[in-house]
Amino acid sequence: ERKRCDLDLIIAGSRDAIMMVEAGAKEIPEDMMLKALEEGHAAIREIVLEIEKMASAIGKPKTEVSTKSIDPAVRNEVESQVLAPLTEAMRIKDKIDNYAQVGHVYDSLIESIPEDDAERKSAVSHVFKELKEKVLRDEALERGQRLDGRRFDEVRDIWSEVSVLPRVHGSAVFTRGETQALVTATLGTRDDQQKIESVDGESYKRFMLHYNFPPFSVGEVKFMRGPGRREIGHGNLAERSLAPMVPTEDTFPYTVRVVSDILESNGSSSMATVCGGTLALMDAGVPLARPVAGIAMGLILDEESGRHAVLSDIAGAEDHYGDMDFKVAGTSDGITALQMDIKVSGITTEIMKEALAQARSGRLHILEKMNATIASPRESISTHAPRIITIQIPVDKIRDVIGPGGKTIRGIVSQTGVKVDVEDDGRVNVASTDETSAQKAISIIEELTASPELNKSYLGKVQRITDFGAFVEILPGIDGLLHVSEIAHYRVNDVRKELNEGDQVMVKVINVDPSGKVRLSRKALLPGGEDSDDGNKGPEGDRPKGSSRPAGRGGSGNRPRSSRSQNSTR
């Protein structure tokens, strides 16, 4: 059901509000998503009610956790000393300068405390963090603007470019503010699909997205080991956002891998990966159904008064100290992925509705900017990518292409240098960077799987001669009977005087019976025959030297023995 449905939604929440959302969708409209969230929360209330009943029946009291109290005098002293310079520092738009100035304010504060007063240092550090959150909230709820001066619904400047790496199959750089992603797309064959082993058995994945977050992207120096929680989570979200728009294997028989390397990060690198992934796929010639863009939304909420501010394209302190991290990806038609984490006790349906509507406006703005870079997928794939040509063969001919123990298909690969994948439904994918090699392989496959066509001429090879005619191979593994009466216009007394084993001879298919037996004619193609060109007489149209003219219908001549069966195949 999860694979077939248009929406796969996971919700966590309390009796009063939603706390977490994970969703993948096939271009679901915002109003339908909101309705699904409401129905999901209604189900959560029923579950919570049962949990409360169970807790009441058990009767175990809750553990009380005491919080560390800070002397109000210390709090007031720190606020009066650093609030003004901290506010000015946090309003600096450049991330590096912002962090440096905030660090300078903090260092000046700590230096004023005696070295041996560790408890006071701990309290002051805690208050300083609270003040950073206070500055963010006051800017939004009191002054009605953001720290960097943007409106609540304003998206940072966007710049993007495609084909930045000449050797890869598709590439793009997507920059939004101080977040930048370098994204590449690689096309492969069916052999490149990722094999997944799970408790349900084996499966294969043909669209993959990998997200890399190197330490230098945030100005740090660390060991670069395997992927961590962030890389796996962000990559999964971006992959889920793009997957519904990737064409099916029937229409685009490639394995697709997207890799996003974050070069700089200041807010929502996962959504930058979605945008850059779309551009890279279009640059690679992948026929996406529609472009996909993503945006990260935030929320500043005063739970006591109910005042709130929904923020588009969050960055810096908004991401760290805000009350909601709400990522929405989708096309111009609807949502393809959604992820939400709430830091407050919950949000109302009205706030959720407002956030979805504002996210849609921001998404359409980003799509417009992306459209200015590349409006549609390229008509052809990169010259460096493998060309995959798909042909259809009869299912009963699959064994002829594969051969005993795979001998035939290995021979095709060895002879042409291509990759050949044969599906159970008769689809054959031939992949090669060389068009000539691919066409050569296809010709071989077509010959192996061809069926004799009535009234079509073939250049055949004589395989066996009998008293009543000859068996001629017209296609690989397919022989037809060239009866003695169809060899020439005159009566043939001895087939061996006309034909030898190994001779190549032009023949025409004159009959294919329901069992597949094929009858051939040579005389139909000789001068004077129904399909002959009398202006092009050849030696095969003349009687052999020393032969006698046939006496007519009742003349002499050896008839084939009736005890010999006339099989049309070997």
N, C-alpha and C positions, 0 to 999 in steps of 0.2 A: 504494500500500500504506500509506503514512504517513497518508493521509486516511481510509482505511477502518478502520485498526486502532484498538484501544482504548488503546494506549500508544505514545507517541513519545518514546523515551529516547535521550539522547546522554551518553556517559560518556568521561571522560579519566582516565588512570591510569598507574601504573608497574607493574612486575612484582609489587610487594608490596602495593599498596593503590590505592584509588580516590582521585583528586584533585579531580575536578569532575563535577557532574551537572546536566543540564538535562532536564526532562521535562514533557510535557503528557499528560493521561490523561482517561479517561472513568470516573471514580469507581472507580479500581483499589484493591483492598484492600491493606493494608500488607504482608501476607505475599507477595502476588504481586509487589509492587514490589521487595521484598527479593530474591526469586528472580530477577527480571529483572536486578537489579544484579549478582548473583553470576554469572549467565550472561554478562553484558556484560564483567565483569572477567576471566572465563576467556578470552574472545576477545581481550582486550587483552594477556594474557600471551603468547598465540601471536604477536601482532603485534610485541611487544617482543622476543621471541626472534629473530624475523627481522631486526629492526633491529640487535640485538647481533651477529648473524652478519655483517651487512653492515659494521658498524663494525670488527669484527675483521678482515675481509678487506681493508678499506681501510688499516687499520693506522696511522691518524693519532692521535697522542696527544692527550689532553684538555688544554685550557688550564687552568692552575692560577691561581686567583684568590686573591691574598693579602688578608687582612682587616686592618683597622687595629687594632692592639693598644692597649689603654689601661693605663696604669700602675696596678697593683693598689692602690697607696697612695692614688691619687686616687679609685678606686672605693670603697675602705673609708671614706675621709674623707667623701665625699658621702653614703654610706649612713648613717653614724653621725649626720650632721648633719640629714638631711631625712626619713629613713624614718618616724619617728614622726609628725611633723606632716603628711606626705604621706598616710599611712594615714588619719588623722582627716579630712583634707580630702576624700579619695575616698569616704568613707563618708557624706558629706552627700547626702541624697536629691534635693534640688532641683538640677536641672541647672545653672542659671545660678549659683547659690551655690557649687555644687561646682566648676565651672570657674573661678570667681573666686578661690576659696580655693587651688586647686591652682596657679593663676597667681601668686598672692601668694607661695606657698612657693618657686616657681621664681625669681621676681624677687629674693627675699631671698637666694637662693643665688648668683645671678649677680652681685648687687651686691657680694658679698664678694670678688670676683675683680678684680684690677687691670684697668683699661680696655685696656692695651696687651698683655695676655696672651690673644690670640685663640685660641691652640692649647689653652690650658687651658679656656677657655670652651666650645670645641667638645667637648672630652672630657667636661666636666661635664654639658653638655646631653644628650650621648649616654647617660651613666650615669643621668641623671634619667628618661629615657624607659624604660630598663630597669627602674628601680625601680617605675615605675607598673605595668608588667606583673607584676613580682614581687608587689606588693601584691594585685593581682587574683587571682593564682594561690594565694597563701598563704591568702587569705580562703576560697577554695573548697576547696582540697585539705587545708589544715591546720585551719581553723576550722569547715569544713563548712557555710558559709553565704555569701551573696552580699554585695557591698558595700552594697547598699541594705537589707540585712536580710531579703530574701525567701528562701523555700525554693527549692531547685533547680527544682522543677516549678510554682512559683507564678507566676500571671499578674497583671500590674498591674491596678489598678482600671479598670473599663470604664464609660464613659458614652456614650450615643448618643441621637439624636433625629432624627425624620424630618419632612418638610414644613417645613423651616426657611426656605426661600425660596418665597414665595407664587406667583410668576409662572412659575417653571419647571415642567416636566412631572413631575419627581420630584427630591427632594433629601434629603440626610442629612448629619449630622455624626457622625463616629465618633471617640471619644477613648479611648486606652489609655495610661494613665500620662501622660507628657508628649509623646505623639505624637497629633496631631489632623489629620484629613482632612475637608475640606468637599467632598462629592461630589454632582454633579448628573447627571441622566439626561434626555436629550432624545429624543423620538420624531419620526421623519420618514418621508417616503415613499420610494419606490424611486428617485426622482430624487436623493435625498440620499446614496445609496451611494457609497463611495469607490472611484474607478476606480484600478486598479493595473496598471501596464504593466511587464512583465518579459520575460525572454528566452523564456518559455513562451507569451507572448501577453497579451491583456488579460483581467482578471478584476475582479470587483466584490465589495466587502466591506460587509456590512450590519450588523456589530457592531464598534464601534470604542471603544477606551478610551485616553484621553489623560491623562498624568500631568504635573503641574506642580510644581516644587520651587523656589519663590521664595526668594531669599537671606534674607529676614526670618524664615523658619521656623527658622533656626539662629542668629538674631541677627547676621546679616551684612548689609552694604550692597554690592551689586554691580550691574552692568548686567544687565538682563533681556533677553537676546537670544533666539535660536532654541533649540530643545531640544538638550540635550547628551547625552552618553553615559548619564548617570544617568537622565534623563527617558525616553529611549527604552527603556533596559533594564528599568527598573521598570514602565513602562507596558506593555511587552510581557508581562512576567511576570503582572501583574494581569489583563490581557486574556485570557491563556491560562488563567488560573484560573477565570474566569467563563464563558468561551465555551461549554463543554460543557453548561451549564445554561440557556443562552438558547434559547427556543423556535424552531422552524424557521419559515421564511417561510410555509409552508403554513398553519400554525396561528396565526401572529402576523405579518401582512404589513407590519411596520414596520422601518424602518432605525433602529438604536439607537446613540446616542453617549453615552458616560459620560466625564465630566471630573472628575478629582480634583485639588484644590488643597490642598497641604499647608500648614497654618497653623502647625504646630509639629512639630518632629521630634526625637525622642530614642529611636531604635531602630525599625527596620522600618516605614517609612512605606508601603512597597509592600504589606505585608500589611494595614495599616490601609485602604489603597485598596481591597483586595479586600472587606473587611468593609463599608466605607462604600458601595462599588459595589453590593453585594447589597441593602443597605437602600434606596438611591436607586432601584434598578430595581423593587423591590417597591412603593415609594411611588408610582412612575410607573404601576403596574398591569401591569408586564411579568410574565407567568406563568412565572417561573423553575421549573424542574423541582424544585429543592431549593435552600435557601440555602447560600451558600459563605462560609467563613471561612478566614483564614490566620494563621499564627503563625511567628515567627522563632526558631529554636533555635540554641544555641551549645554549645561544648565547651571545657573546660579539660583538657588532657592532659599528663601527665608521661610522656614516651616511655621514660625509663629504667626507672621503676618500674611503669608501666602503669596507675597510678592516674588516674582521670578523673572528671569531673563534667559531666553533660549539663544544660544550662540552658534553661529555657523562657522565651520572651518576653524576649530579650536587649535590653539598653539600655546606652548610654554606653560605658564602658571595656570592657564585655563584648563589645560589637560590634567595637571597635577592636583590642583586645589578645587576644581569644579565638582559639582554634585552628580554629574552624569557624563558618561562617555558613550555616545550613541552614534554608531557608524551605520550608514545606509548606502548601499550600492544598487545601481539599476540602470535601466535604459530610459529613453524618453517615454516609453509605454508603461513602465512599472518597476517594482522592486525585485531584485534578484538575490539580495542577501541583506541581512540585518543583524547587528550585534549591539547589545545594550547592557551596561553595568551601572547600577545605581549605588551611590554612597550614602544617601539619606534613607529615611524610613520607607520611601516609595513616592511615586508620582501619580497624579490623577490622569484620567482618560483625556481631560481637556488639554493638559500639558503635552501628553503624548500626541494628540491630534495636531497641536500647534507645531511640535517638533517635526513631525512627518511632512507637514505642508511646507515648512521652511527648508527642510532637507531637499524636497523635490525642486524648489526654486533654485537652490544652490547647485543641485545636480545638473539641471538643465543649463545653467550658466557655464559649468565646466564642460559639458558636452559641446556647447557652442564654441568654446575656445579650442577644444580638441578637433572639431570639424574644420577649423581654419588651418590646422596643420595637415591633416589628411582626411578627406571627406568620405572615402569609401575604400574597401580593400583593393589592393593592386590586382590588375587583371591577370597577371601571371606571377608564379612564384620565382624566387631567386634562382639565378643560374647555378648557384652553388648547392641548391637543394635537390634531392632526388626527385626525378619525374616519375610519378606513379600513374600508370595507364591501366585501367580496369577493363577486362573483357569478360564475357559470360560464355561458359561452355556447358554442354549437357552434363548433368550430374553423373550419368553412367560413363562419361568420358574422363572423369577425374583420374581413374586408375591408369589411363593411357598417358596422362601428363606426368604422374608421379613415377610410374614404372615399378618393376619388382624391387622392393627394398629401397625405393627412392632413386634408383639408378638413372631413370630418364630425366627427372627434374635436376639432379646433380649435374648431368651432362649439359643441360641447357645453361645452367649457371656457369659451369666451367667454360663453355664455348663462347658465351656472350658477356660474362662479367656482371650480370644483373642479379637482382633479388627477385625471387618468384614466391608468392604466397597464394596458396589454393584454399579457398573456403569450402565448407561443406555444401553450400547452396550453389556451387558452380562458379562463383566469382573468382577470377584470377587477377591478382595485382602484380604488375611487373614494374619494378623500381630501378631506375638508373639515372645517373647524371648525364649520360650520353644518349641522345635521342636515337642515333643509329643503332646502338646496341639493343635498346628497348624494342625497336621495330623488328630487329632480327629475331629476338626471342619470341615476340608475338607471332611472327610468321611461322616459327617452328611449332609453337603451341597450336596455332590454327591448322597447320598441316596434320598434327597428331590427332586433333579432335574433329577434323572435317568429316562430313558425311557426303556420299556420292549424290550429285544433283542430276536429275533427269534432264537429258538433252544437252548436258555440258560436256565439253571435250577435255581430255586429260592426256598428258604425256606419261604413258605407263611403261612398266618394265615387265618383260615376259619372265614369269617365274617357273612355269611348268607347261610342258606340251603333252597333249594326249591325242588319241586318234580322232576325237571329235572336236578338237579346237585347242585353245591355249588359255591358261589363267594368267591374267595381267594385273600387276599391282598398280593401282591408279592413285592410291593414297597410302600413307604408312599403315601397314597392317590390314589393308582392305584390298582384296582381289576381286576381279570380275571375270566372268566367262566370256571369252571371245570365241563364239561358235564358229566352226569351219565355214558355215554358210555366210558369215559376216566378215570374213577376212578379205575377200576380193569380189569383183563383179563376175568373175568367171568361176567355174567349178574347180575347187581345190581338192586334188586327189591325195596329196600328202602335205600335211601341215608343216612338216619339218623342212620342206623345200621353200616354204614362204617365210617361216620364222624360226629363230633360234633362241634358246634360253639366254636371258641377259640382254636381248635386243630391246631398244627403246622404240615405242610405237605410239602414234597418236590414235586414240580411240574415243568413241562417243558413247555415253551411257544411254541405252535405249529402253531399259526397263529396270526397276527396282521393286521386287515383290515385297509383300508385307513381312516376310521373314528376314528381309535384308539382303537377299541374294541379288547380285548385280549382273546384268547382261550388257555386253559391249558390242560395238560395231566398228570395224575399221573401214569397211567399204563405203560407209556413209560419208567419210571424209576424203575418199579418193576422187580424182576427177571423174565427173559423171554422177557422183553421189549427190544426195539431197543437200548436204552441207558443204560440198566441195567448191573450190574456186578453180574453174576450168582453165583459167589463165595461168595457173600456177601448178602445172603438172609436175609430178615428182617421180622418181624411180619406183616408188611403191605403187604407182598406178599402172605400171607395165607388168605383163605376165613374165614369169621367170623363163629364162632361156631353156629351150628344149621341151617346154610344157605343151601339151596338146590343147586345142580349143575344146571347150566342153561341148558335149554332144547335145545338151539340152536337159530338160527336166528329168527324162528317163535314162540319161546316159550313165555310163559306167562310173565307178568311183567307190571307194571304201566308205561304208557307213559306220558311224561309231557303234561300238558294242553296247547293246541296251543294258547289259549287266553292270556298266560303269555308272556310278552316280555323278551328277553334274552339280557339284557344290560350287557356289560362287565365292566362297571364302576359304582361306587355308585352314 
